[in-house]
Amino acid sequence: MKHAQQRFDVDGLSEDIRECYQLAKECARRAKAEADPRLRQDFLDMERRWLFLARSYEFTRRIGRFAPSRASQDAGAGA
C-alpha cells in the first residue's frame, strides 16, 4: 500500500480535531522511520484511523451547524 503525504492544516479547528490531525501526523512520521514492514503498516493504519476520526468530527460539526438553521427554516415555513 503506497502512502501519500498530506498537508495538515489545523488553523481554526476545534481542539479535538486538531489533536486527531496531530496524532495522524505523528503516526505518519513514525511509519516513515520504521524499518519493520509490519510495524510500518500498523502506524499507517493508525494514521488512517486518526484521519477518519478527525473527518468524522468535522462532518458532525457541519451537520450541527446545518441542523439549527434548517430547523428554524422549517419552523418559519409552518408559521
N, C-alpha and C positions, 0 to 999 in steps of 0.2 A: 504494500500500500504506500503510495507516494504521498508525502506530507507537503502541503503548500503553506508557505509562510503567510501570516496575516498581520495586518497592522491593527493594533488595539487602541482605538480612540476612546478614552474613558472620560473625556470632558463632559460635565453636565449630567452624568449618570448617577443613579442612586448608589448608596454605599454597597448594597448587596450585589448589584450588577457590576460595579467597579471591582469588587473583590473576586467575583467569578472570572472576570476577564484577566485579572492579575494572576490568579491561580492557574488559569489556562496558559498564560504566557510562561509561567514558571515550569509547567509540565512540558511545554514545547522546548524550552531551553534544556531541561534535563534529558529529554528524549534525544536531542541533538548531540549531547555529550555522552550518552550511554553507548557502551560498546556491545553489551549483551542484547541481541536482537529481541529476545522475549521481554526484557525489561524496557527496551526502547518502545516496543509496541504497547506495553502497559501504560507508559507515560503518554503516548499518543492517544490511547483510549481515554485516559483521564482528561486530557486536554479537550477531546471531543465532548465529553460529558459536561465539563465546566462551561464550554461554549453553548451547549444545548440548554443548560440551566440559565445562563445569562440571557439567552434569547427568549426563553420561557418567561422570565421576569419582565423583559421588555414588552413582550406581547401582552402580558397581564396588565401592565401599566397602560398600554394603548387602549385595551378594552375598557379598563376602568375610567379612562378619560372620555371614551366614546359613550359609554352606558349612561352616565348622568345627563349628558347633553341630549341623547336620544330620548331618555325618559321625560325630560322637560318638553321636548318637541311633541311627543305623544300626548302629554297632558294638555298642552296648548291646543292641539287639534281636536280634543274631545270637549273642550270648554265652549 
